[in-house]
Amino acid sequence: MKRFPDNWPLLSVYALKGNIDPSPPYQRAPAWTLGQKQLLIDSVLRNIDIPKLYITKSENDQYEWEVVDGQQRLRAVWEFMDGEYKLSDDAYDIGNHSIADKYFDNLHSDIKLKLNAYTLNFIILEEESDHEIEEMFLRLQNGTSLNNAEKRNAIPGNTRDFVRDIAESHRFFTDLVNISPSRYIHHEIVAQMLLIERTGGPTPYTHTQLTRMYKSDEGKSGRPFNKNSAEAKKVKRVLDFLVRAFSDNDMRVPELSRLNVISLYTLASELLENYAILRKYKKFSNWFIDFEVRREAQEPQEDDEMYGYHQAIYQRTGAESAQKTRREVLIKDLLASMPDLALLDKQRQFTEEQRRVIYRRASGECINPNNNSECVKNCTWDNWHADHIIPHSQGGQTTVENGQLLCPSCNLKKSDKMLA
């Protein structure tokens, strides 16, 4: 990595605002308070030194530069010069000019010139690797209390990118959860969900465990993550199910709180794997809301299950034993509420022998159950699907009696109709 110092007048920094990316993927979200921003501008006006800012060439075609360290300072400058906030109402005068409670446009021209002429010290980085950028970012931020999710967001790789995409674009997080997205808390939740799928069930989701998962993309520990992997698809499938279950209206769901969301996700993941729950999504959401109403109204006693559940959500949230306790209480209550919930057949795919019987019994002809105009009536052995008459997701058994021959087009149409 090469480093080159340079000094840029603050007016030039403002003019380059559209060419500088303050939030590349490893950066945390804007975090400064109004008081911190006001103090920075006050320091500039009094010629107090501001720490160096670190930038590098951007890989995003929209920008020329990206910020490695100094995002909060740059935003404070740009926002003040854009008139988004004013200086503190108790700021001392500078010379004969008052600056207290003033926006940039209201400052005396001498003060504006002073601000515009102030030079910021930049270090320009070249020939740096992603790992070197990550290391420098974490070291530079060490004194500003990054939380664990912000630290992990600085680790480049497929895991970080997948987590960010789900946390920032999936409807479960953008429209439904009753959890503020501040300081990457949605990223934290998605990472926990992904770790649960990668390990196959309840597992401690400490910062150490999650960081190890992120760093597996470097090939140093564990297996690298593939965004098209079975566990990635499972995360999306479970979240899609939860969106269908809870999105009756355009408002956030109070019960989808930080206290509950991982427990609910883990339960839904297991149900989709083992029970015919897919078409019973509304019963599922009604049950959970009712469970939460009962839990809030009940005073847990030391000898009942709800007492253990309360301990598991309030005291030992991330521990594996606490996750298992929550799972046991939830699934027992759900099955009592939905006694007709059928187990899925463990055998999902028809065997070669079953397929042969289904094909010969149908004489190779698709039954075209939905009058599909694109149906391929006569199917060759290498171009047909053995389909469950009663869908597997609804508890249908993988037997010859529950099997039918469909051409690929009709099977796709049937799947689309079921999901509509």
ABEGO torsion letter per residue (X at the ends): XBBBBBBBBAAAAAAAAAABBABBAABBBBABBAAAAAAAAAAAAAGBBBBBBBBBBBABAABABBBABGAAAAAAAAAAAAGABBBBAABBBBEABBABGBBAAABBAAAAAAAAABBBBBBBBBGBBAAAAAAAAAAAAAAAGBBAAAAAAABBEAAAAAAAAAAAABAAAAAABBBBABGGAAAAAAAAAAAAAAAGEBBBBBAAAAAAAAAAAAGABEBBBBAABAAAAAAAAAAAAAAAAABABBBBBAABBAAAAAAAAAAAAAAAAABBAAAAAAAAAAAAAAAAAAAAABBBBAABAAAAAAAAAAAAAABAAAAAAAAAAAAAAAAAABAABBBBBABABBBAAAAAAAAAAAGGBBAGAAGBAABBABBBAABBBBBBABBAAAGBBBBAAABBBBBAAAAAAAAAAAAX
